[in-house]
Amino acid sequence: MKTLRNAASLVAGALLVAAVPAQAEITVGVVLGASGPAASISIPYRNVYEKVVTRMLGGQPAKVIVLDDTGNPGEAVKHMRRLITEDKADIILGSTYTPACLAMADVALEAKIPMVCMSPTVVAADKAPWFFTIPQRLPVMIGGIVDHMKAENVKSVGFIGFTDGWGDLTLGALEQGVGPAGIKVVAKERYARNDTSVTAQVLKVMAANPDAVFLGASGTPAVLPQATLVERGYKGRIYQTHGVINRDFLRVGGKNVEGMVAPTGPLVVADQLPDSNPMKKVALDFFRQYAAAFPDDGRNPFAGYAYDGWLVLQAAAANAVRKAKPGTPEFRAALRDSMENVKEVVGTHAVYNTTPSDHNGADSRARVMVTVQGGSWKLLP
């Protein structure tokens, strides 16, 4: 009789175990330029993914593999292929700069794996189904610059930007925004991220005598044209993109970047926001976590983008794990479908609401305007 009871208990236990879904690890591949010209942008992403985020997604354990592409799009593609074929990644986060994201988008389409670009990059419609972004799209951010120009009665603007895809995107967004506002682009100059002089470009722009200059650059390489404009005596307003909002830019730029104006997500000036702003609490809570691990990095917006990407992925994974098992093509497809139907995810930079036609999901609430005052970021009215 005792033997029968023991046998019954074993069967009942086996049935109970079978009724509990087995956990399967979700593999997240991260590709970023932690060394090279994109380092000042990329290191905060690496910090967050290696030391801050929890290792759970949708109730499943998550493995995060971080690889450095050295600021080289070719390396980014090579790392992405390795993550897909050798590590069986379910999703790719990265890279952190436009040229690499554009190159990686081809691989995402070919392999049918969702990727989240950490630059506000736009791809062709045929690649869009597998391509997502976290940083605010340029029309949202440049719109803030155009509104500020109108308020300051700017009638003409000069442009100096990178020679790569980021320069193309920022110039395109500028031209699209200022046209309806009656502001004329009177000069367009370009430079490479690793250039050490932009004197010729600055002199050409100054010769056009614009009321303002917009710099389509990012990270510490964006200091060079601003410093040269200041050294050459330019007195008009200088605008930068949200790609410069970090401590390294302020450190390298020093007095040369005082008074510049740029758009950014609410995170950087979270303590200056009203309590009614839904992102304020999330941003301040996140930076308490981040500062505990990286006390010398301050309120870095790129760290916030990294965290927001994880929040969006958490929301999507919670739905995808109910449909397929991680490590399979079916799970990648389910995750992609979930990524484009995220609703009201409150992050540090935005409230994300994605749709099949909008793989970013950040609206104008994700933008505030700041200036540099006394070596710090100051919220503008």
C-alpha positions as CSV (number, residue, x, y, z in Angstrom):
1,M,0.0,0.0,0.0
2,K,2.8,2.3,0.9
3,T,4.5,1.5,-2.4
4,L,1.3,2.5,-4.3
5,R,1.1,5.8,-2.4
6,N,4.7,6.6,-3.2
7,A,4.2,5.7,-6.9
8,A,1.1,7.9,-6.9
9,S,3.1,10.8,-5.4
10,L,5.8,10.4,-8.0
11,V,3.3,10.5,-10.8
12,A,1.5,13.5,-9.3
13,G,4.9,15.3,-8.9
14,A,5.8,14.5,-12.5
15,L,2.5,15.9,-13.7
16,L,3.0,19.1,-11.7
17,V,6.5,19.6,-13.1
18,A,5.1,19.0,-16.6
19,A,2.4,21.6,-16.0
20,V,5.0,24.3,-15.3
21,P,6.5,25.8,-18.5
22,A,10.2,25.2,-18.8
23,Q,12.3,28.3,-18.8
24,A,14.3,29.0,-21.9
25,E,17.0,31.6,-22.0
26,I,16.5,34.7,-24.2
27,T,19.8,35.7,-25.8
28,V,20.3,39.4,-26.5
29,G,23.2,40.5,-28.7
30,V,24.6,44.0,-28.2
31,V,26.8,45.6,-30.8
32,L,28.3,49.1,-30.1
33,G,31.3,51.2,-30.7
34,A,32.8,51.2,-27.2
35,S,36.2,52.2,-28.7
36,G,36.8,54.6,-31.7
37,P,35.0,57.8,-32.7
38,A,31.6,56.6,-31.2
39,A,33.0,55.7,-27.8
40,S,31.6,58.6,-25.8
41,I,28.1,57.6,-27.0
42,S,28.6,53.9,-26.8
43,I,30.2,53.3,-23.4
44,P,27.1,54.3,-21.4
45,Y,25.1,51.7,-23.4
46,R,27.7,49.1,-22.5
47,N,27.6,50.2,-18.8
48,V,23.8,49.7,-18.7
49,Y,23.7,46.3,-20.4
50,E,26.6,44.9,-18.5
51,K,25.9,46.3,-15.0
52,V,22.4,47.8,-14.6
53,V,19.6,45.9,-16.3
54,T,18.1,42.7,-14.7
55,R,18.8,39.4,-16.4
56,M,15.1,38.6,-16.9
57,L,12.8,39.2,-19.9
58,G,9.2,38.2,-20.0
59,G,9.7,36.0,-16.9
60,Q,12.6,34.1,-18.7
61,P,16.3,34.3,-17.9
62,A,18.2,36.6,-20.3
63,K,21.8,36.3,-21.5
64,V,23.4,39.5,-22.7
65,I,26.5,39.4,-25.0
66,V,28.2,42.7,-25.7
67,L,30.6,43.2,-28.6
68,D,32.7,46.2,-29.6
69,D,32.5,47.2,-33.2
70,T,35.2,49.9,-32.7
71,G,33.2,52.4,-34.7
72,N,33.5,50.4,-37.9
73,P,30.3,49.4,-39.8
74,G,32.1,46.3,-41.2
75,E,33.0,45.1,-37.7
76,A,29.4,45.7,-36.6
77,V,28.1,43.5,-39.4
78,K,30.7,40.8,-38.6
79,H,29.7,40.8,-34.9
80,M,26.0,40.7,-35.8
81,R,26.4,37.6,-38.0
82,R,28.4,35.9,-35.2
83,L,25.7,36.6,-32.7
84,I,23.1,35.2,-35.0
85,T,24.9,32.1,-36.2
86,E,27.1,31.1,-33.2
87,D,25.2,32.6,-30.2
88,K,21.7,32.1,-31.6
89,A,20.7,35.6,-30.5
90,D,16.9,36.3,-30.4
91,I,17.4,40.1,-30.9
92,I,20.2,42.5,-31.6
93,L,20.5,45.8,-29.8
94,G,22.8,48.3,-31.6
95,S,24.7,49.8,-33.0
96,T,25.0,53.2,-31.5
97,Y,25.8,55.2,-34.6
98,T,24.0,55.6,-38.0
99,P,26.5,54.1,-40.5
100,A,26.6,50.8,-38.6
101,C,22.9,50.6,-38.1
102,L,22.4,51.1,-41.9
103,A,24.8,48.2,-42.6
104,M,23.3,46.0,-39.9
105,A,19.7,46.5,-41.2
106,D,20.6,44.4,-44.3
107,V,21.6,41.5,-42.0
108,A,18.4,41.9,-39.9
109,L,16.3,41.5,-43.0
110,E,18.3,38.6,-44.3
111,A,18.2,36.7,-41.0
112,K,14.7,37.8,-40.0
113,I,15.8,38.9,-36.6
114,P,14.6,42.0,-34.9
115,M,17.2,44.7,-34.3
116,V,16.9,47.9,-32.2
117,C,19.2,50.6,-33.5
118,M,20.4,53.0,-30.8
119,S,20.6,55.9,-33.2
120,P,17.6,57.7,-34.7
121,T,18.3,56.1,-38.1
122,V,15.7,55.7,-40.9
123,V,15.9,52.7,-43.3
124,A,14.2,51.9,-46.6
125,A,10.7,50.5,-46.4
126,D,11.7,47.0,-47.3
127,K,14.0,46.8,-44.3
128,A,11.7,48.5,-41.8
129,P,9.7,45.4,-40.6
130,W,12.7,44.1,-38.7
131,F,14.3,47.5,-37.7
132,F,13.4,49.4,-34.6
133,T,14.8,52.5,-32.9
134,I,14.8,54.0,-29.4
135,P,16.2,57.5,-29.7
136,Q,13.7,60.1,-30.8
137,R,13.3,60.5,-34.6
138,L,14.9,63.5,-36.1
139,P,11.7,65.3,-37.2
140,V,10.6,65.4,-33.5
141,M,14.0,66.7,-32.3
142,I,14.7,69.1,-35.1
143,G,11.2,70.5,-34.8
144,G,12.3,71.9,-31.4
145,I,15.3,73.6,-33.0
146,V,13.1,75.1,-35.7
147,D,10.6,76.4,-33.1
148,H,13.5,78.0,-31.2
149,M,14.9,79.6,-34.4
150,K,11.5,81.1,-35.2
151,A,11.2,82.5,-31.6
152,E,14.6,84.1,-32.1
153,N,13.7,85.5,-35.5
154,V,16.3,83.5,-37.4
155,K,16.0,83.9,-41.1
156,S,19.1,82.1,-42.4
157,V,21.1,79.1,-41.1
158,G,24.4,77.5,-42.1
159,F,25.0,73.7,-41.8
160,I,28.2,71.8,-40.9
161,G,27.7,68.1,-40.4
162,F,29.3,64.7,-40.7
163,T,30.1,63.2,-44.1
164,D,28.2,60.0,-43.2
165,G,24.6,58.9,-42.8
166,W,24.1,60.9,-39.6
167,G,25.1,64.1,-41.5
168,D,22.7,63.2,-44.3
169,L,19.8,62.6,-41.9
170,T,20.4,65.8,-39.9
171,L,20.7,67.9,-43.0
172,G,17.5,66.4,-44.5
173,A,15.6,67.0,-41.3
174,L,16.8,70.5,-41.1
175,E,15.8,71.4,-44.7
176,Q,12.5,69.7,-44.2
177,G,11.8,71.7,-41.0
178,V,13.1,75.2,-41.9
179,G,11.4,75.4,-45.4
180,P,7.8,75.9,-44.1
181,A,9.2,78.2,-41.4
182,G,10.6,80.6,-44.0
183,I,14.2,80.0,-42.9
184,K,16.8,79.6,-45.6
185,V,19.8,77.2,-45.5
186,V,22.6,79.4,-46.9
187,A,25.6,77.1,-46.6
188,K,26.2,73.3,-46.4
189,E,29.6,71.9,-45.3
190,R,30.7,68.5,-44.2
191,Y,33.5,66.9,-42.3
192,A,34.6,63.4,-41.2
193,R,34.2,62.2,-37.6
194,N,38.0,61.8,-37.1
195,D,39.0,65.1,-38.8
196,T,41.3,67.4,-36.8
197,S,40.5,70.6,-38.5
198,V,37.3,72.2,-40.0
199,T,38.7,75.7,-40.6
200,A,37.9,75.7,-44.3
201,Q,34.3,74.6,-43.7
202,V,33.8,77.1,-41.0
203,L,35.1,80.0,-43.0
204,K,32.8,79.1,-45.9
205,V,29.8,79.0,-43.6
206,M,30.8,82.3,-42.0
207,A,31.2,83.9,-45.4
208,A,27.5,83.3,-46.0
209,N,26.7,85.3,-42.8
210,P,23.9,83.1,-41.4
211,D,21.9,84.2,-38.4
212,A,22.5,80.7,-36.9
213,V,24.6,77.6,-37.5
214,F,23.3,74.0,-37.0
215,L,25.9,71.3,-36.5
216,G,24.8,67.8,-37.7
217,A,27.2,65.9,-35.6
218,S,27.3,63.9,-32.4
219,G,29.6,63.0,-29.4
220,T,32.9,64.7,-28.8
221,P,33.6,65.1,-32.6
222,A,30.8,67.7,-32.5
223,V,33.0,70.0,-30.4
224,L,35.4,70.7,-33.3
225,P,33.2,72.8,-35.5
226,Q,31.7,74.7,-32.6
227,A,35.1,75.5,-31.1
228,T,36.3,76.7,-34.5
229,L,33.3,78.9,-35.0
230,V,33.8,80.5,-31.6
231,E,37.6,80.9,-32.2
232,R,36.9,82.6,-35.5
233,G,34.5,85.1,-33.9
234,Y,31.1,83.8,-35.0
235,K,28.5,85.6,-32.9
236,G,25.2,83.9,-34.0
237,R,23.4,81.1,-32.2
238,I,24.9,77.6,-32.6
239,Y,22.5,74.6,-32.5
240,Q,23.6,71.0,-32.0
241,T,21.7,67.7,-32.1
242,H,20.7,65.5,-29.2
243,G,23.7,63.4,-30.1
244,V,25.9,65.7,-28.0
245,I,24.1,65.6,-24.7
246,N,26.7,64.0,-22.5
247,R,29.4,64.9,-19.9
248,D,32.3,64.2,-22.3
249,F,30.9,66.9,-24.8
250,L,30.8,69.4,-22.0
251,R,34.3,68.4,-20.7
252,V,35.9,68.6,-24.1
253,G,34.0,71.7,-25.2
254,G,34.5,73.8,-22.1
255,K,33.7,77.5,-22.6
256,N,33.4,77.0,-26.3
257,V,30.1,75.2,-26.0
258,E,28.5,77.7,-23.5
259,G,25.2,79.1,-24.8
260,M,24.7,76.4,-27.5
261,V,21.1,75.1,-27.8
262,A,20.0,71.5,-28.5
263,P,17.0,69.2,-28.1
264,T,17.2,66.3,-25.7
265,G,15.0,63.7,-24.0
266,P,13.6,64.8,-20.6
267,L,16.0,62.5,-18.7
268,V,19.0,64.9,-18.6
269,V,17.0,67.7,-16.9
270,A,14.6,65.4,-15.0
271,D,14.9,67.2,-11.7
272,Q,14.0,70.5,-13.5
273,L,10.7,69.0,-14.9
274,P,7.3,69.4,-13.3
275,D,6.1,66.5,-11.2
276,S,3.3,65.9,-13.6
277,N,5.7,64.8,-16.3
278,P,5.3,60.9,-16.5
279,M,9.0,60.4,-17.3
280,K,10.4,62.3,-14.3
281,K,10.0,59.5,-11.7
282,V,11.3,56.8,-14.1
283,A,14.3,58.9,-15.0
284,L,15.3,59.8,-11.5
285,D,14.8,56.2,-10.3
286,F,17.0,55.0,-13.1
287,F,19.8,57.4,-12.4
288,R,19.8,56.4,-8.8
289,Q,20.6,52.9,-10.1
290,Y,23.1,54.1,-12.7
291,A,24.9,56.4,-10.3
292,A,25.3,53.5,-7.8
293,A,27.3,51.6,-10.4
294,F,28.9,54.5,-12.3
295,P,29.1,57.5,-9.9
296,D,31.4,59.5,-12.3
297,D,29.2,59.4,-15.4
298,G,26.5,61.8,-14.3
299,R,23.1,61.9,-16.0
300,N,24.1,60.5,-19.3
301,P,21.2,60.4,-21.9
302,F,22.7,57.5,-23.8
303,A,22.5,55.4,-20.6
304,G,18.9,56.4,-20.5
305,Y,18.3,55.2,-24.2
306,A,19.9,51.9,-23.3
307,Y,17.5,51.5,-20.3
308,D,14.5,52.5,-22.4
309,G,15.5,49.9,-25.0
310,W,15.4,47.2,-22.3
311,L,12.0,48.4,-21.0
312,V,10.6,48.2,-24.5
313,L,12.1,44.7,-24.9
314,Q,10.7,43.6,-21.6
315,A,7.2,44.6,-22.6
316,A,7.6,42.8,-26.0
317,A,9.1,39.7,-24.5
318,A,6.3,39.2,-22.0
319,N,4.0,38.7,-25.0
320,A,6.4,36.8,-27.2
321,V,7.2,34.0,-24.7
322,R,3.6,33.0,-24.7
323,K,3.8,32.3,-28.4
324,A,7.1,30.6,-29.1
325,K,10.3,29.3,-27.5
326,P,13.4,31.5,-27.3
327,G,16.2,30.4,-29.6
328,T,13.8,29.6,-32.5
329,P,12.8,31.5,-35.7
330,E,9.3,31.5,-34.4
331,F,10.3,33.4,-31.3
332,R,12.2,36.0,-33.3
333,A,9.0,36.5,-35.4
334,A,6.8,36.7,-32.3
335,L,9.2,39.1,-30.7
336,R,9.2,41.3,-33.8
337,D,5.4,41.3,-33.8
338,S,5.3,42.3,-30.2
339,M,7.9,45.0,-30.6
340,E,5.6,46.8,-33.0
341,N,2.7,46.7,-30.7
342,V,4.1,48.2,-27.5
343,K,1.7,50.4,-25.6
344,E,2.3,53.1,-23.0
345,V,5.8,52.0,-21.9
346,V,7.1,54.9,-19.8
347,G,10.8,55.3,-20.2
348,T,13.4,57.9,-19.2
349,H,13.2,59.7,-22.6
350,A,9.7,59.0,-23.9
351,V,6.4,57.2,-23.5
352,Y,6.7,54.5,-26.2
353,N,3.7,53.5,-28.3
354,T,4.8,51.5,-31.4
355,T,2.7,50.5,-34.4
356,P,3.3,48.6,-37.6
357,S,4.1,51.9,-39.3
358,D,6.0,53.5,-36.4
359,H,8.8,51.4,-35.0
360,N,10.0,54.2,-32.7
361,G,6.9,55.3,-30.8
362,A,8.2,58.5,-29.3
363,D,6.1,61.7,-29.7
364,S,6.7,65.4,-28.9
365,R,6.6,64.6,-25.2
366,A,10.0,63.1,-25.7
367,R,11.6,66.4,-26.4
368,V,12.8,69.4,-24.3
369,M,15.2,72.1,-25.3
370,V,18.4,72.8,-23.3
371,T,21.3,75.2,-23.3
372,V,24.8,75.0,-21.7
373,Q,25.0,77.3,-18.8
374,G,28.0,77.3,-16.4
375,G,29.1,73.9,-17.8
376,S,25.8,72.2,-17.2
377,W,22.6,71.5,-19.1
378,K,19.8,74.0,-18.3
379,L,16.2,73.5,-19.3
380,L,14.8,76.2,-21.6
381,P,11.2,77.4,-21.2
